[in-house]
Structures are given as structure tokens and as C-alpha cells.
Amino acid sequence: MAAEIINSILDGPKGIYLVVDASDMKVAFREFLQMIRESEDEKRAYDEELATVTREEACKIFNRSYSTLLRWEKDGYLVPVKIGKTPLYKMSDIKDVLNQNFGKP
């Protein structure tokens, strides 16, 4: 709400002065911090969605063999994204498989 008021003042006539007390500044600062946190959370979620690992790294994460990952791929359990001929596993898919195996939501 404070951001809307400030924007309306900025868009209005020039030469307007504001008197702001400490509690108003505190509210505005908290709203600003919340907006920054939400923006960072969205960016982190986007980055995590795009993050990939190699087949070797996926083997280490799951503590499984290369042939197990190939079988999972064949069964459609964990399908890699291929960049050229290089198979890469999305971290979001890996987390989904880990959550299924350990019963996490």
C-alpha cells in the first residue's frame, strides 16, 4: 500500500513534500524487503528449474550405477534432456524422484 501511495505522488504534480514518521518508514521498509525476498525466491526457483547435472553427477546423487540410470530412462522414471548427444538431468526431476523415494511431499 505504501508503494502505491509513493507511486501516485511521484506521478502527480511536482514540488510535493512528504512528512514521514518512523513507523511509516518501518512499514515501507518492510514492504520493500518483502518485495525483494519474493523476487529472489522467484529467481532461485527459476534457476533451480533450469539447473542440470550430468549422468555421472546423477549417479553420485542417487548412489546408483550408470546402468540403473539407463534403466530409469527406458522406464520413463527419470528422463534426461539431451543437449546434442549429451544427456543432462534436470535438478527438479531429480528432486521429484528423491521425494518419491523418501516419502516427502
ChimeraX attribute file (.defattr): number of C-alpha atoms within 10 A of each C-alpha:
attribute: neighborCount
match mode: 1-to-1
recipient: residues
	/A:1	9
	/A:2	14
	/A:3	12
	/A:4	9
	/A:5	10
	/A:6	13
	/A:7	11
	/A:8	11
	/A:9	14
	/A:10	11
	/A:11	9
	/A:12	10
	/A:13	8
	/A:14	8
	/A:15	6
	/A:16	8
	/A:17	7
	/A:18	8
	/A:19	5
	/A:20	8
	/A:21	8
	/A:22	8
	/A:23	9
	/A:24	12
	/A:25	12
	/A:26	11
	/A:27	13
	/A:28	16
	/A:29	14
	/A:30	12
	/A:31	15
	/A:32	14
	/A:33	12
	/A:34	12
	/A:35	12
	/A:36	12
	/A:37	12
	/A:38	12
	/A:39	12
	/A:40	12
	/A:41	12
	/A:42	12
	/A:43	12
	/A:44	12
	/A:45	13
	/A:46	11
	/A:47	12
	/A:48	13
	/A:49	13
	/A:50	12
	/A:51	13
	/A:52	20
	/A:53	16
	/A:54	14
	/A:55	18
	/A:56	13
	/A:57	13
	/A:58	20
	/A:59	16
	/A:60	12
	/A:61	12
	/A:62	13
	/A:63	10
	/A:64	12
	/A:65	13
	/A:66	14
	/A:67	10
	/A:68	13
	/A:69	20
	/A:70	16
	/A:71	13
	/A:72	14
	/A:73	13
	/A:74	11
	/A:75	10
	/A:76	10
	/A:77	13
	/A:78	18
	/A:79	19
	/A:80	22
	/A:81	13
	/A:82	10
	/A:83	8
	/A:84	6
	/A:85	7
	/A:86	10
	/A:87	15
	/A:88	19
	/A:89	20
	/A:90	21
	/A:91	17
	/A:92	15
	/A:93	16
	/A:94	19
	/A:95	11
	/A:96	14
	/A:97	15
	/A:98	14
	/A:99	12
	/A:100	11
	/A:101	9
	/A:102	8
	/A:103	8
	/A:104	8
	/A:105	6
